[in-house]
Amino acid sequence: MFKKIVFCLWLLASPSLIFADEIDLFIMSGQSNMQGWRSDAAQYPQNGIVMDADIPFYWEAVDYASSKGKWQTLGSQAGHFSKGHFGPEVTFARQLKRSKFNPAIFKYSFGSSNLRDVWKAPGKGGLYDKMTEQLQHAIKQLRSQGHQVNIRAFIWIQGESDADTDKLASAYYHNLRTLLHHFRHNIVRSPNLPVLLGVDEQHPRVELRPAVVEAQKKLATEDPSIIFTSMRGLEKSDVTHLTAKGVIAHGRRLYKRYITLTYL
């Protein structure tokens, strides 16, 4: 009898060992507009802010600031504005929460980073390898806390730097296809994982070298689990960086495209 009582007390003290919460993990990555480089956190959206405390958030702005290798809760990130900055993850995650998901956001970004030379191919020691190492570390933390992690999507907002030269732009399709294939098959082991792609189509270099946009659209045409997301019309503070208003709208736009891809 005594052993049974002790065992029951142990179960009550360790509910996560049996009743693990399910977490819907979304991986968001890319360049400065994913980071939110010109999105002033003084304009952090207040509508729905009460949900942020229930949304786990792990982030790394390479060579700038991070959540220090630990999960925090959704919020602004340290940046060059006095109150920091934020990216599309905020309104994206809140919309997911309203739709009864239990979202967690892993965000990894680096401004002005091209795919060929900075992110590099899998196994070449570039930013992609570092991102996947961080992701595996972050997932391990969630599981150690008793959570069941369901990886729901990969969102990739990048490509302006690959429009710098004809050579980079012409190689973009192959480089991105290689990255996505490796990520789905070797990292998350989900060959049909939903993927959202996006790039600033109105950036002067991208308009000059549309092969980058065409590559993303081609991948979306070839694979029903990949969708292209437009950034046209979003408010900017300069030639490419979105304002806080633009970032807020971008997050909502990403949510709508994700729902379209997976549920409609």
Buried (B, 14 or more C-beta within 10 A) or exposed (E): EEEEEEEEEEEEEEEEEEEBEEBBBBBBBBBBBBBBBBBBBEBBBEEBEEBBEEBBBBBBBBEBBBBEEEBBEBBBBBBEBEEBBBBBBBBBBBBBBEEEBBBBBBBBBBBEBBBBBBBBBBEEEBBBBBBBEBBEEBBEBBEEEBBEBEBBBBBBBBBBBBBBBEEBBBBBBEBBBBBBEBBBEEBBEBEEBBBBBBBBBBBEBBEEBEBBBEBBBBBBEEBEBBBBBBBEEBEBBEEBBBBBBBBBBBBBBBBBBBEEBEEE
